[in-house]
Amino acid sequence: MTRLAIAKAARLHGKDLAVQDVYVVGDTPLDVQAARAANATAVAVASGHYTAQALKALSPDHVLGSLLEPFPGL
């Protein structure tokens, strides 16, 4: 599903999107896995059942303690 969303975004923008252009933001290990499978930048947010430390163990590109923190790259 993540790859389909990225493909649709690319069509809307009229160009392929580079890894650094696509952020998958989520609060579970499955979200990090989805980002990796889609070759996107993984941003894990410890806003749900998983702690920042648990999400960090999955090696996402970025880990946020909450969505109140500044977004990486902006």
Backbone as a chain_set.jsonl record, in Angstrom:
{"seq": "MTRLAIAKAARLHGKDLAVQDVYVVGDTPLDVQAARAANATAVAVASGHYTAQALKALSPDHVLGSLLEPFPGL", "coords": {"N": [[0.814, -1.175, 0.0], [1.967, 1.202, 0.729], [3.862, 1.624, -1.288], [2.135, 1.971, -3.446], [0.89, 4.364, -2.727], [3.068, 6.092, -2.873], [3.655, 5.912, -5.593], [1.329, 7.067, -6.639], [1.591, 9.667, -5.623], [3.874, 10.412, -7.024], [2.865, 10.435, -9.639], [1.043, 12.543, -9.382], [2.805, 14.637, -8.953], [4.174, 14.574, -11.274], [6.66, 13.439, -11.677], [9.288, 11.098, -10.829], [9.851, 10.237, -7.417], [12.453, 10.853, -5.177], [14.218, 9.003, -2.603], [14.799, 10.718, -0.467], [12.749, 12.473, -0.753], [10.452, 11.276, 0.102], [8.682, 10.554, 2.938], [7.805, 8.237, 5.348], [5.757, 8.189, 7.966], [5.206, 6.906, 11.12], [4.001, 4.998, 13.991], [4.602, 2.414, 14.717], [6.384, -0.771, 14.568], [5.688, -1.965, 12.123], [5.204, 0.203, 10.48], [7.764, 1.247, 10.113], [8.911, -0.909, 8.781], [7.338, -0.858, 6.466], [8.151, 1.557, 5.338], [10.837, 0.953, 4.756], [10.481, -1.184, 2.923], [9.366, 0.2, 0.836], [11.402, 1.779, 0.059], [11.71, 4.296, 1.257], [12.135, 7.22, 3.384], [12.232, 6.534, 6.748], [10.352, 7.573, 9.464], [9.958, 7.262, 12.747], [7.616, 7.557, 15.333], [7.193, 7.967, 18.717], [4.472, 7.814, 19.745], [2.533, 6.094, 20.314], [2.028, 2.786, 21.34], [4.665, 2.013, 21.456], [7.914, 2.671, 22.682], [10.355, 5.323, 22.278], [12.897, 4.233, 22.395], [12.422, 1.515, 21.796], [11.509, 1.777, 19.164], [13.758, 2.937, 18.021], [15.5, 0.807, 18.004], [14.821, -0.495, 15.704], [16.094, 0.784, 13.712], [15.174, 3.126, 12.203], [15.238, 5.99, 9.989], [14.838, 8.345, 11.353], [13.846, 9.2, 14.687], [11.213, 10.308, 16.638], [10.102, 11.706, 19.692], [7.56, 12.625, 19.992], [4.894, 14.082, 18.025], [5.127, 16.724, 18.434], [7.72, 17.472, 18.324], [10.299, 18.976, 16.27], [10.069, 18.341, 12.779], [12.152, 16.103, 10.994], [14.539, 17.332, 8.686], [13.185, 19.58, 7.875]], "CA": [[0.0, 0.0, 0.0], [2.865, 2.362, 0.789], [4.41, 1.834, -2.634], [1.062, 2.517, -4.293], [0.725, 5.772, -2.362], [4.221, 6.82, -3.414], [3.467, 5.965, -7.049], [0.289, 8.06, -6.9], [2.187, 10.985, -5.371], [4.773, 10.697, -8.144], [2.02, 10.817, -10.778], [0.499, 13.878, -9.111], [3.898, 15.606, -9.088], [4.682, 14.483, -12.627], [8.059, 12.981, -11.696], [9.637, 10.118, -9.812], [10.243, 10.83, -6.142], [13.663, 10.275, -4.588], [14.077, 8.545, -1.216], [14.8, 11.865, 0.437], [11.501, 13.212, -0.958], [9.325, 10.498, 0.617], [8.749, 10.224, 4.362], [6.735, 7.42, 5.904], [5.703, 8.511, 9.391], [4.332, 5.982, 11.832], [4.341, 4.744, 15.393], [4.747, 0.979, 14.977], [7.413, -1.437, 13.77], [5.192, -2.208, 10.765], [5.379, 1.435, 9.708], [9.186, 1.303, 9.743], [9.085, -1.94, 7.758], [6.7, -0.381, 5.238], [9.048, 2.574, 4.764], [11.989, 0.249, 4.189], [10.039, -1.95, 1.75], [9.065, 1.154, -0.23], [12.621, 2.563, -0.174], [11.402, 5.659, 1.684], [12.716, 7.641, 4.651], [11.386, 6.086, 7.859], [10.277, 8.429, 10.644], [9.191, 6.585, 13.786], [7.158, 8.493, 16.36], [6.807, 7.241, 19.929], [3.213, 8.403, 20.187], [1.593, 4.999, 20.545], [2.398, 1.76, 22.313], [6.099, 1.729, 21.397], [8.779, 3.74, 23.178], [11.371, 5.789, 21.33], [13.997, 3.258, 22.429], [11.992, 0.323, 21.051], [11.48, 2.13, 17.747], [15.143, 3.191, 17.61], [16.112, -0.506, 17.771], [14.471, -0.911, 14.343], [16.959, 1.581, 12.833], [14.561, 4.049, 11.247], [16.1, 7.129, 9.681], [14.622, 9.343, 12.401], [12.92, 8.842, 15.755], [10.688, 11.453, 17.365], [9.393, 11.354, 20.915], [6.153, 12.974, 19.738], [4.733, 14.93, 16.84], [5.411, 18.096, 18.821], [9.131, 17.724, 18.003], [10.508, 19.419, 14.879], [10.146, 17.27, 11.803], [13.506, 16.045, 10.418], [14.733, 17.798, 7.334], [12.418, 20.789, 7.565]], "C": [[0.871, 1.257, 0.0], [3.444, 2.662, -0.586], [3.37, 2.408, -3.589], [0.842, 3.997, -4.0], [1.859, 6.622, -2.919], [4.089, 6.963, -4.929], [2.405, 7.003, -7.411], [0.824, 9.473, -6.682], [3.116, 11.375, -6.513], [3.976, 11.118, -9.381], [1.466, 12.232, -10.593], [1.549, 14.969, -9.283], [4.516, 15.587, -10.488], [6.135, 14.075, -12.721], [8.243, 11.905, -10.635], [10.095, 10.841, -8.557], [11.464, 10.104, -5.59], [13.393, 9.89, -3.133], [13.98, 9.726, -0.265], [13.542, 12.722, 0.294], [10.297, 12.534, -0.312], [9.58, 10.117, 2.072], [7.547, 9.365, 4.721], [6.805, 7.624, 7.408], [4.737, 7.55, 10.06], [4.818, 5.709, 13.233], [4.441, 3.265, 15.74], [5.904, 0.407, 14.169], [6.966, -1.696, 12.33], [5.338, -0.975, 9.89], [6.825, 1.588, 9.249], [9.462, 0.278, 8.646], [8.488, -1.498, 6.428], [7.567, 0.665, 4.554], [10.238, 1.911, 4.087], [11.611, -0.483, 2.912], [9.773, -1.041, 0.555], [10.262, 2.028, -0.571], [12.384, 4.046, 0.133], [12.126, 5.965, 2.993], [11.74, 7.287, 5.767], [11.496, 7.041, 9.039], [9.361, 7.741, 11.647], [8.863, 7.584, 14.891], [6.64, 7.69, 17.549], [5.534, 7.852, 20.514], [2.173, 7.34, 20.523], [2.092, 4.06, 21.626], [3.895, 1.505, 22.395], [6.899, 2.935, 21.871], [9.751, 4.16, 22.083], [12.52, 4.791, 21.267], [13.638, 2.001, 21.638], [11.976, 0.599, 19.555], [12.888, 2.359, 17.213], [15.861, 1.879, 17.295], [15.836, -1.032, 16.367], [15.283, -0.175, 13.283], [16.207, 2.403, 11.781], [15.528, 5.194, 10.971], [16.025, 8.196, 10.763], [13.665, 8.777, 13.436], [12.518, 10.122, 16.476], [9.976, 10.952, 18.621], [7.907, 11.638, 20.811], [6.1, 13.832, 18.476], [4.891, 16.413, 17.168], [6.864, 18.472, 18.526], [9.246, 18.193, 16.558], [10.666, 18.228, 13.942], [11.527, 17.278, 11.157], [13.541, 16.56, 8.99], [13.963, 19.057, 6.967], [12.945, 21.965, 8.351]], "O": [[0.546, 2.25, -0.651], [3.509, 3.82, -0.999], [3.692, 3.235, -4.442], [0.632, 4.791, -4.916], [1.635, 7.74, -3.382], [4.382, 8.023, -5.481], [2.566, 7.738, -8.385], [0.54, 10.374, -7.471], [3.143, 12.534, -6.926], [4.366, 12.048, -10.087], [1.429, 13.02, -11.538], [1.236, 16.084, -9.703], [5.289, 16.477, -10.843], [6.785, 14.332, -13.735], [7.473, 11.808, -9.679], [10.662, 11.932, -8.631], [11.493, 8.874, -5.546], [12.455, 10.391, -2.512], [13.154, 9.722, 0.649], [13.291, 13.598, 1.122], [9.236, 13.145, -0.189], [10.562, 9.448, 2.393], [6.406, 9.726, 4.43], [7.797, 7.272, 8.046], [3.595, 7.396, 9.626], [5.907, 6.131, 13.622], [4.375, 2.893, 16.911], [6.356, 1.019, 13.201], [7.787, -1.651, 11.414], [5.572, -1.093, 8.687], [7.079, 2.012, 8.121], [10.173, 0.573, 7.686], [9.076, -1.741, 5.375], [7.702, 0.661, 3.33], [10.601, 2.273, 2.968], [12.338, -0.414, 1.921], [9.932, -1.451, -0.595], [10.151, 2.928, -1.404], [12.796, 4.927, -0.622], [12.666, 5.063, 3.633], [10.575, 7.685, 5.74], [12.587, 7.289, 9.552], [8.152, 7.644, 11.439], [9.719, 8.354, 15.325], [5.76, 6.841, 17.404], [5.531, 8.345, 21.642], [1.067, 7.656, 20.962], [2.525, 4.493, 22.694], [4.351, 0.838, 23.324], [6.601, 4.073, 21.51], [9.944, 3.452, 21.095], [13.058, 4.535, 20.19], [14.467, 1.481, 20.891], [12.384, -0.25, 18.763], [13.179, 2.01, 16.069], [16.73, 1.839, 16.423], [16.542, -1.92, 15.89], [15.174, -0.474, 12.094], [16.564, 2.378, 10.603], [16.535, 5.335, 11.665], [17.014, 8.868, 11.057], [12.785, 7.978, 13.114], [13.368, 10.918, 16.873], [9.33, 9.905, 18.606], [7.091, 10.98, 21.457], [7.128, 14.247, 17.941], [4.8, 17.26, 16.28], [7.203, 19.655, 18.483], [8.407, 17.861, 15.72], [11.316, 17.238, 14.277], [12.032, 18.344, 10.805], [12.662, 16.248, 8.186], [14.087, 19.547, 5.845], [12.426, 23.074, 8.225]]}, "num_chains": 1, "name": "protein.A"}
